[in-house]
């Protein structure tokens, strides 16, 4: 039982169910409200929705930039649980803002309050910094690479995606769905606060380990720099396009309803499972570099097919290429695993992963800004252009990999 309470995986599973329900509810709520405001004009609703999510991303990321570094300092003293607790508390409060919006029919801009609250609590950068830090602290060196993958494998949330579309149709405009999202998130928060055990080093041990970490950091600086460069380029091309995809499938010619949208989210999350299994099966044959290159090619090919999709069957074909992508988040961290070679690095995970997640969050924001700015301009000509642009940018990540 004591061993079980050191595992962060239950938190990831429960939290992902909640966030899957919330993301579905938020996307459909924003799009439906935009469609009503635009008097049924699909292109106007798509443009308005993309503008909303652009501002939403900016608020979340800028607020997280202000809070993640201070939270990292607190986490260094009190343990990485601080990241988990604060980010999940902000997530619950942000979900409550959406629930108030649904009950009182407030202006759409009211939802930006939830974005600000979530960001100021640390947001996604703080959450994943806490998850990865606790995963590393609860594992031995020889198992650390696999351990860093497991929580992110559980990030798949396939079940949440499959159920969210059906649950959305139960309650009026998604009230039941957001209520379930809050319930799961509260359970995850309570588990993190009262059951999950954390680790804190004493000051003398920390000073000794920090000096060792400094020597190790100088040795691996170039390799880590190239790895981060590849991650940034890949995410710059993919994140914004994936965000656009959630709106793209709601308009003609696909015109997906909540159930189909839920299937799409489940299929997207299933990429984490397929990529993880692919790494386990082929890592001994191909090696990290070949797997990474294969993943980049498969992901970009799937996105290129999406640019020309006119039917749901073609969309499914493009997702099949994504299923073979071995360069998703779990495997980016797998390649980072060898650089977390000693406990001297683990002792400063609150600081290291907090800043790394912040860099990736800024990259996600920049990608979102690029693609949500271009997408409305292409609605009357070739709305799949964003997906071709995504391929081009993401292929550049091959350079630092090689």
C-alpha positions as CSV (number, residue, x, y, z in Angstrom):
1,X,0.0,0.0,0.0
2,X,2.8,2.4,0.9
3,X,4.4,1.6,-2.5
4,X,1.2,2.4,-4.3
5,X,1.0,5.8,-2.7
6,X,4.3,6.8,-4.3
7,X,2.9,6.2,-7.9
8,X,1.7,9.3,-9.8
9,X,-0.1,7.2,-12.4
10,X,-3.5,7.2,-10.6
11,X,-3.4,11.0,-10.6
12,X,-2.7,11.1,-14.3
13,X,-5.5,8.7,-15.1
14,X,-8.2,10.4,-13.1
15,X,-7.1,13.9,-14.1
16,X,-7.0,13.0,-17.8
17,X,-10.6,11.8,-17.6
18,X,-11.6,15.1,-16.2
19,X,-9.6,17.2,-18.7
20,X,-10.9,15.2,-21.6
21,X,-14.5,16.0,-20.6
22,X,-13.6,19.6,-20.0
23,X,-11.8,20.1,-23.3
24,X,-14.7,18.6,-25.2
25,X,-17.2,20.7,-23.4
26,X,-15.2,23.9,-23.9
27,X,-14.7,23.3,-27.6
28,X,-18.3,22.6,-28.4
29,X,-19.6,25.4,-26.2
30,X,-17.4,28.0,-27.8
31,X,-18.2,26.8,-31.3
32,X,-21.9,26.6,-30.7
33,X,-22.1,30.0,-29.1
34,X,-20.0,31.4,-32.0
35,X,-22.3,29.7,-34.5
36,X,-25.4,31.3,-32.8
37,X,-23.7,34.7,-32.8
38,X,-22.8,34.4,-36.5
39,X,-26.4,33.4,-37.4
40,X,-25.4,30.0,-38.6
41,X,-22.5,31.3,-40.9
42,X,-20.0,28.5,-40.5
43,X,-16.9,30.4,-41.7
44,X,-17.6,33.3,-39.3
45,X,-18.1,30.8,-36.5
46,X,-14.8,29.1,-37.3
47,X,-13.0,32.4,-37.4
48,X,-14.5,33.5,-34.1
49,X,-13.8,30.2,-32.4
50,X,-10.1,30.3,-33.5
51,X,-9.8,33.8,-32.2
52,X,-11.2,32.8,-28.9
53,X,-8.8,29.9,-28.5
54,X,-5.9,32.1,-29.6
55,X,-6.6,34.5,-26.7
56,X,-7.3,31.6,-24.4
57,X,-3.8,30.2,-25.2
58,X,-2.1,33.5,-24.8
59,X,-3.7,34.1,-21.4
60,X,-2.9,30.6,-20.1
61,X,0.7,30.7,-21.3
62,X,1.6,34.2,-20.2
63,X,0.0,33.6,-16.8
64,X,1.9,30.3,-16.5
65,X,5.2,32.2,-17.3
66,X,4.6,34.4,-14.3
67,X,3.8,31.6,-11.9
68,X,5.9,28.5,-13.0
69,X,9.3,29.8,-11.9
70,X,8.1,30.9,-8.4
71,X,6.3,27.5,-8.1
72,X,9.6,25.8,-9.0
73,X,11.4,27.5,-6.2
74,X,8.7,26.4,-3.7
75,X,8.8,22.9,-5.2
76,X,12.6,22.7,-4.7
77,X,12.0,23.3,-0.9
78,X,8.7,21.4,-0.4
79,X,8.8,18.8,-3.2
80,X,7.2,18.5,-6.7
81,X,3.7,17.8,-5.2
82,X,3.4,21.6,-5.1
83,X,3.2,21.6,-8.9
84,X,0.5,19.0,-9.0
85,X,-1.7,20.5,-6.3
86,X,-1.6,24.1,-7.5
87,X,-2.1,23.3,-11.1
88,X,-5.0,21.0,-10.4
89,X,-6.6,23.5,-8.0
90,X,-6.5,26.1,-10.8
91,X,-7.9,23.6,-13.2
92,X,-10.9,22.9,-11.0
93,X,-11.5,26.6,-10.6
94,X,-11.3,27.2,-14.3
95,X,-13.8,24.4,-14.9
96,X,-16.2,26.0,-12.5
97,X,-16.0,29.2,-14.5
98,X,-17.3,27.3,-17.5
99,X,-20.1,25.8,-15.4
100,X,-21.2,29.3,-14.3
101,X,-21.1,30.4,-17.9
102,X,-23.4,27.6,-19.0
103,X,-26.0,28.3,-16.2
104,X,-26.1,32.1,-16.5
105,X,-25.5,32.6,-20.3
106,X,-22.8,35.1,-19.8
107,X,-20.7,36.7,-22.6
108,X,-18.1,34.4,-24.1
109,X,-15.3,36.6,-22.8
110,X,-16.2,35.6,-19.3
111,X,-14.5,32.3,-20.0
112,X,-11.1,34.1,-20.1
113,X,-11.4,34.4,-16.4
114,X,-11.0,30.7,-16.1
115,X,-8.0,30.8,-18.5
116,X,-6.3,33.3,-16.2
117,X,-7.0,31.4,-13.1
118,X,-5.6,28.2,-14.6
119,X,-2.5,29.9,-15.9
120,X,-1.7,31.7,-12.7
121,X,-1.9,28.3,-10.9
122,X,0.9,27.0,-13.1
123,X,-1.2,25.5,-15.8
124,X,0.0,22.6,-18.0
125,X,3.7,23.4,-17.5
126,X,3.5,23.1,-13.8
127,X,1.3,20.0,-13.9
128,X,3.6,18.0,-16.2
129,X,6.7,19.2,-14.4
130,X,5.2,17.7,-11.2
131,X,4.2,14.5,-13.0
132,X,7.6,13.8,-14.5
133,X,9.5,14.8,-11.4
134,X,7.5,12.5,-9.1
135,X,7.8,9.7,-11.7
136,X,11.6,10.0,-11.7
137,X,11.8,10.3,-7.9
138,X,9.8,7.1,-7.5
139,X,12.0,5.0,-9.8
140,X,15.5,3.6,-9.8
141,X,18.0,4.7,-12.4
142,X,17.8,1.6,-14.6
143,X,14.0,1.9,-14.8
144,X,13.9,5.7,-15.1
145,X,13.5,5.9,-18.8
146,X,10.5,3.6,-18.8
147,X,9.1,5.3,-15.8
148,X,9.1,8.7,-17.5
149,X,7.1,7.1,-20.3
150,X,4.4,5.4,-18.2
151,X,2.6,8.5,-16.9
152,X,2.6,10.0,-20.3
153,X,1.4,6.7,-21.8
154,X,-1.6,7.0,-19.4
155,X,-2.1,10.5,-20.7
156,X,-3.7,8.8,-23.7
157,X,-7.2,9.4,-22.3
158,X,-8.8,7.2,-25.0
159,X,-11.7,6.3,-22.6
160,X,-12.3,10.0,-21.9
161,X,-12.5,10.8,-25.6
162,X,-14.9,7.9,-26.4
163,X,-17.3,8.8,-23.6
164,X,-17.2,12.6,-23.7
165,X,-19.2,12.9,-27.0
166,X,-22.0,10.7,-25.6
167,X,-22.1,12.4,-22.2
168,X,-22.3,15.8,-23.9
169,X,-25.6,14.8,-25.4
170,X,-27.1,13.8,-22.0
171,X,-27.2,17.3,-20.3
172,X,-28.4,20.6,-21.6
173,X,-25.5,22.1,-23.6
174,X,-22.9,20.0,-21.8
175,X,-23.8,20.7,-18.2
176,X,-23.6,17.1,-17.2
177,X,-20.3,16.7,-19.1
178,X,-18.6,19.7,-17.3
179,X,-20.1,18.4,-14.0
180,X,-18.4,15.1,-14.5
181,X,-15.2,16.8,-15.5
182,X,-15.2,18.8,-12.2
183,X,-15.9,15.6,-10.2
184,X,-13.0,13.7,-11.7
185,X,-10.6,16.7,-11.3
186,X,-11.6,17.1,-7.6
187,X,-10.9,13.5,-6.9
188,X,-7.5,13.8,-8.6
189,X,-6.8,16.9,-6.5
190,X,-7.7,15.2,-3.3
191,X,-5.6,12.2,-4.1
192,X,-2.6,14.4,-4.9
193,X,-3.1,16.4,-1.7
194,X,-3.8,13.7,0.9
195,X,-2.7,10.3,-0.5
196,X,0.2,10.8,-2.9
197,X,3.6,10.9,-1.1
198,X,6.4,13.1,-2.3
199,X,10.1,13.5,-1.8
200,X,12.1,16.4,-0.4
201,X,15.9,16.4,0.0
202,X,17.5,18.0,3.0
203,X,19.6,21.0,2.4
204,X,23.1,19.4,2.9
205,X,22.3,16.6,0.5
206,X,20.9,19.0,-2.0
207,X,24.0,21.2,-2.0
208,X,26.2,18.1,-2.6
209,X,24.0,16.8,-5.4
210,X,23.7,20.2,-7.1
211,X,27.4,20.4,-7.4
212,X,27.5,17.0,-9.1
213,X,24.6,18.0,-11.3
214,X,26.6,21.1,-12.5
215,X,29.4,18.9,-13.7
216,X,27.0,16.5,-15.4
217,X,25.1,19.4,-17.0
218,X,28.3,20.8,-18.6
219,X,29.1,17.4,-20.1
220,X,25.6,16.9,-21.7
221,X,24.8,20.5,-22.6
222,X,25.3,20.2,-26.4
223,X,23.3,16.9,-26.7
224,X,20.5,18.3,-24.6
225,X,20.5,21.5,-26.6
226,X,20.0,19.6,-29.9
227,X,17.3,17.5,-28.3
228,X,15.4,20.5,-27.1
229,X,15.8,22.2,-30.5
230,X,14.3,19.2,-32.3
231,X,11.4,19.1,-29.8
232,X,10.7,22.8,-30.2
233,X,10.7,22.6,-34.0
234,X,8.4,19.6,-34.1
235,X,6.0,21.1,-31.6
236,X,6.0,24.5,-33.4
237,X,4.7,22.7,-36.5
238,X,2.3,20.3,-34.9
239,X,0.6,21.8,-31.8
240,X,-1.1,24.7,-33.6
241,X,-2.3,22.5,-36.4
242,X,-3.7,19.9,-34.0
243,X,-5.6,22.7,-32.2
244,X,-7.0,23.9,-35.6
245,X,-8.0,20.3,-36.3
246,X,-10.5,20.3,-33.5
247,X,-12.4,23.1,-35.2
248,X,-11.8,21.9,-38.8
249,X,-13.7,18.7,-38.3
250,X,-16.8,20.5,-37.0
251,X,-17.4,22.4,-40.3
252,X,-18.4,21.0,-43.7
253,X,-17.5,18.8,-45.5
254,X,-17.0,16.6,-42.3
255,X,-19.5,18.3,-40.0
256,X,-18.8,16.0,-37.0
257,X,-21.2,15.9,-34.1
258,X,-20.1,15.5,-30.4
259,X,-19.9,11.7,-30.7
260,X,-17.6,11.8,-33.8
261,X,-15.6,14.6,-32.2
262,X,-15.1,12.4,-29.1
263,X,-14.0,9.6,-31.4
264,X,-11.5,11.9,-32.9
265,X,-10.1,13.0,-29.6
266,X,-9.8,9.3,-28.5
267,X,-8.0,8.5,-31.7
268,X,-5.6,11.4,-31.2
269,X,-4.8,10.3,-27.7
270,X,-4.4,6.7,-28.8
271,X,-1.3,7.9,-30.7
272,X,0.5,8.0,-27.3
273,X,-0.3,4.3,-26.8
274,X,0.7,3.2,-30.3
275,X,3.9,5.3,-30.2
276,X,4.9,3.9,-26.9
277,X,4.3,0.3,-28.0
278,X,6.2,1.0,-31.2
279,X,9.2,2.2,-29.3
280,X,9.2,-0.9,-27.1
281,X,8.9,-3.2,-30.2
282,X,11.5,-1.5,-32.5
283,X,14.0,0.3,-30.2
284,X,16.3,-2.7,-30.2
285,X,16.2,-2.9,-34.0
286,X,16.3,0.7,-35.2
287,X,17.7,2.7,-32.3
288,X,16.6,6.1,-31.0
289,X,17.6,8.3,-34.0
290,X,16.0,6.0,-36.7
291,X,12.8,5.8,-34.5
292,X,12.7,9.5,-34.2
293,X,13.1,10.1,-37.9
294,X,10.4,7.5,-38.7
295,X,8.1,9.2,-36.2
296,X,8.6,12.6,-37.8
297,X,7.9,11.3,-41.3
298,X,4.8,9.4,-40.3
299,X,3.3,12.3,-38.3
300,X,4.0,14.8,-41.1
301,X,2.5,12.4,-43.7
302,X,-0.7,12.0,-41.7
303,X,-1.0,15.8,-41.4
304,X,-0.5,16.2,-45.2
305,X,-3.3,13.7,-45.9
306,X,-5.5,15.7,-43.5
307,X,-5.0,18.8,-45.7
308,X,-7.0,17.2,-48.5
309,X,-9.6,15.2,-46.5
310,X,-13.2,15.5,-47.7
311,X,-14.6,12.5,-46.0
312,X,-14.4,11.0,-42.5
313,X,-12.8,7.9,-44.0
314,X,-9.9,9.9,-45.3
315,X,-9.6,11.5,-41.8
316,X,-9.3,8.0,-40.4
317,X,-6.6,7.1,-42.9
318,X,-4.5,10.1,-41.9
319,X,-4.9,9.1,-38.2
320,X,-3.5,5.7,-39.1
321,X,-0.2,7.4,-40.0
322,X,-0.3,9.3,-36.7
323,X,-0.7,5.9,-34.9
324,X,2.8,5.0,-36.2
325,X,4.3,8.2,-35.0
326,X,7.2,7.5,-32.6
327,X,8.0,11.1,-31.8
328,X,5.2,12.0,-29.5
329,X,5.7,13.4,-26.0
330,X,6.4,10.1,-24.3
331,X,9.3,9.3,-26.7
332,X,10.7,12.8,-26.6
333,X,11.1,12.3,-22.9
334,X,12.5,8.8,-23.5
335,X,15.3,10.4,-25.4
336,X,15.8,12.8,-22.5
337,X,16.0,9.9,-20.1
338,X,19.7,9.1,-20.6
339,X,20.5,12.6,-19.4
340,X,18.8,12.0,-16.1
341,X,21.6,9.7,-15.1
342,X,22.0,10.2,-11.4
343,X,20.0,11.3,-8.4
344,X,21.9,14.6,-8.6
345,X,19.6,15.5,-11.5
346,X,16.5,14.2,-9.8
347,X,17.0,16.4,-6.8
348,X,16.5,19.5,-9.0
349,X,13.7,18.2,-11.1
350,X,11.3,20.8,-9.8
351,X,13.6,23.5,-11.3
352,X,14.7,21.6,-14.5
353,X,11.3,20.3,-15.6
354,X,9.5,23.5,-14.6
355,X,11.7,25.5,-16.9
356,X,11.7,22.9,-19.7
357,X,7.9,22.8,-19.6
358,X,7.8,26.6,-19.7
359,X,9.9,26.6,-22.9
360,X,7.6,24.0,-24.5
361,X,4.6,26.0,-23.4
362,X,6.0,29.2,-25.1
363,X,6.5,27.1,-28.2
364,X,3.0,25.8,-28.1
365,X,1.7,29.4,-27.7
366,X,3.8,30.6,-30.7
367,X,2.5,27.7,-32.8
368,X,-1.1,28.5,-31.8
369,X,-0.6,32.1,-32.7
370,X,0.8,31.2,-36.1
371,X,-1.9,28.7,-37.1
372,X,-4.9,30.5,-35.6
373,X,-3.9,33.7,-37.4
374,X,-3.5,31.9,-40.8
375,X,-6.5,29.6,-40.6
376,X,-9.3,32.2,-40.8
377,X,-7.6,33.7,-43.9
378,X,-7.8,30.3,-45.7
379,X,-11.4,29.4,-45.0
380,X,-12.7,30.8,-48.4
381,X,-9.9,29.3,-50.4
382,X,-8.0,26.2,-49.1
383,X,-8.6,25.6,-45.4
384,X,-6.2,22.6,-45.4
385,X,-3.2,24.9,-46.0
386,X,-2.4,25.0,-42.3
387,X,-1.8,21.3,-42.3
388,X,0.7,21.5,-45.2
389,X,2.4,24.3,-43.3
390,X,2.6,22.1,-40.3
391,X,4.4,19.4,-42.3
392,X,6.9,21.9,-43.6
393,X,7.8,23.3,-40.2
394,X,7.9,19.9,-38.4
395,X,10.1,18.3,-41.1
396,X,12.8,20.9,-40.0
397,X,13.2,19.0,-36.7
398,X,15.0,16.4,-38.7
399,X,18.1,18.7,-38.9
400,X,19.0,18.7,-35.2
401,X,18.1,15.1,-34.9
402,X,20.7,14.2,-37.6
